[in-house]
């Protein structure tokens, strides 16, 4: 069986999975879908979860998303 390709993602990609409305949202969503369908492997810097959580928190504070959405996004990211 062929080894799956491996990609490195940073917070700018991961934030698009949840907050959308930015350039390259479709491409970021495809990366996440390919990962969830076991077509690719992902690597991420150690600080990715912190950076994405901060971006989600800022979106909640700015009222771009509801607190319940932010909580779900963080839980999904950590799953």
C-alpha positions in Angstrom: 0.0 0.0 0.0 1.3 3.4 -0.9 2.2 5.8 1.9 0.0 8.8 2.2 1.4 12.2 1.4 2.3 14.3 4.4 1.6 18.1 4.6 2.6 20.7 7.2 -0.2 23.1 8.2 0.0 26.2 10.2 -2.5 28.2 12.1 -3.5 30.3 9.0 -4.8 27.1 7.4 -6.5 25.7 10.5 -8.2 29.0 11.3 -9.9 28.8 7.9 -11.4 25.4 8.8 -13.5 27.2 11.4 -13.7 30.9 10.7 -14.0 30.9 6.9 -14.6 34.1 4.9 -11.0 34.4 3.9 -9.0 33.7 0.8 -8.3 30.0 0.2 -11.1 28.7 2.5 -12.1 26.0 -0.1 -8.5 24.8 -0.3 -8.2 24.7 3.5 -11.5 22.8 3.7 -10.2 20.3 1.2 -7.0 19.7 3.2 -9.1 18.9 6.3 -11.5 16.7 4.3 -8.5 14.8 2.8 -7.1 14.3 6.3 -10.4 13.1 7.7 -10.8 10.7 4.8 -7.3 9.3 5.5 -5.9 10.4 2.1 -3.2 12.6 3.6 -1.3 12.9 6.9 -0.9 16.3 8.6 1.9 17.7 10.7 1.6 20.9 12.7 3.9 23.2 14.7 3.6 22.8 18.5 1.9 26.2 18.9 -0.9 25.5 16.3 -3.5 24.7 18.9 -2.7 27.8 20.9 -2.7 30.1 17.9 -6.0 28.7 16.6 -7.7 28.9 20.0 -6.6 32.6 20.3 -8.0 33.4 16.9 -11.3 31.7 17.8 -11.4 33.6 21.1 -10.9 36.8 19.3 -13.7 36.0 16.9 -16.0 35.4 19.9 -15.0 38.7 21.6 -15.5 40.6 18.3 -18.9 38.8 18.0 -18.1 37.3 14.7 -19.2 33.9 16.1 -21.2 32.9 19.2 -19.4 31.6 22.3 -21.1 28.2 21.8 -19.6 28.0 18.2 -16.2 28.9 19.5 -16.4 26.2 22.2 -17.4 23.6 19.6 -14.6 24.7 17.2 -12.0 24.3 20.0 -13.4 20.9 21.0 -13.3 19.8 17.4 -9.8 21.0 16.9 -8.6 19.1 20.0 -10.5 15.9 19.0 
